[in-house]
Amino acid sequence: MLAVGAPAAAGLVNPLSGLNFSAALPVGIASYGLSNMSGDSGPYQIATNEIVGFAKINKISAYNGTPSQNYSEYGASLQLNTVMKVNALSGRNYTYWLQNVITFNTSNHTYNLVDNVWNMSNVTANLSNQTVFGRGNVTNSTYYAYGPNETVNYTLPVYFIPIIKVELFRGLPIVRMGYAAYGAYQFYDNLTFNISASSAYMLVTPYYNTPVINNQSANSVNFYDSELVFGGGNDGELATFSNTNATLWMGYLANGTLHPFPAVGIFGSDTAEQAEDLASYGKNGNATVAIGEPNYNETIRLSGVPTVLQQLQGTVSRISNSSVRTQPNSAPNGGAGGSPPPSGLSATVIGVVLILMAIFLLNRIARGNNNSMSGPPGR
């Protein structure tokens, strides 16, 4: 966790202020830096270079009678959303909204991955392929999007363990979008921001609102929060959920150790997709999401770290800095190796993994015959 000072005297944001309690919102868990969603006691502030979500989806069904063009009526999404601050060497500060998303077709039991980036630096801020470049592209100067060209069949339960990492490489902010698979974190997209920066990190704070995203209403309010929430499939859709049950947890890295966000609300605010007939409540240090009437005033206390995340701590895929390009219009080689376990793996990915394992074993045997020791391939 990075040191970020809080204002000496400042009011706190209130995500409940102006909330239309009769309208649907994305539902799950969201950290606003508030220890009590219905009051202003015990604020906390977190700046980190790594945020991880955990979801065990036991059942999921959703429906929207008026889906966006080319999308299924049975779409739903689970989104890990957070806000990145970039402090440029020029003295300017930038704010970006990061999304790492799994989208479901709950009718034919398939899913896809997608990531998005939005510029929240000011009301007129936009994006270009010269500002941010990865494996995807910027649409209408408004947002960046990428999704591996792979639709995966799933069987329940589905485990989705998304991760967002932020770091500086050669003075430029790098964002890595990934998930856990094969006992390690795999990154399917690496994004480079063409900004010479002194620092870049993800921030949760109750002391400030973020600027409004370009093309939003001037009355819209966004927060420096982190969210792991269910909503519609795409393009601000409202999904009505039925027969749905999941366990959620969300944490951040501090001093090399993963910690839970200590107190979270049950609704997201920055994303446009919404969930109807879905509620979230605390249970055994996690959140249980199920069919019901949401209580938006509820505060959930997260605790512990899921066992699978403890086992993943410190692991990394073969994606490394050598795959990051620092020139505009060059796409970093993200590599989408596989799909979240245990939902099934593509034949191509399995083949690549087996080939790499075979090469490693052959090299080890060969070096062993030469009385020398060898370790795993370097990162």
Secondary structure, 3 states (H helix, E strand, C coil): CCCCCCCCCCCCCCCCCCCCCCCCECEEEEECCCCCCCCCCCCCCEEECEEEEEEEEEEEEEECCCCCCCCCCCEEEEEEEEEEEEEECCCCEEEEEEEEEEEEECCCCEEEEEEEEEECCCCCCCCCCCCEECCCEEECCCEEEECCCCCEECCCCEEECEEEEEEEECCEEEEEEEEEECCEEEEEEEEEECCCEEEEEEEEEEEEEECCCCCCCCCCCEEECEEEEEECCCCCCEEEEEEEEEEEEEEEEECCEEEECCEEEEECCCCCCEEECEEEEEECCEEEEEECCCCCCCCEECCCCCHHHHHHCCCCCCCCHHHCCCCCCCCCCCCCCCCCCCCCCCHHHHHHHHHHHHHHHHHHHHHHHCCCCCCCCCC
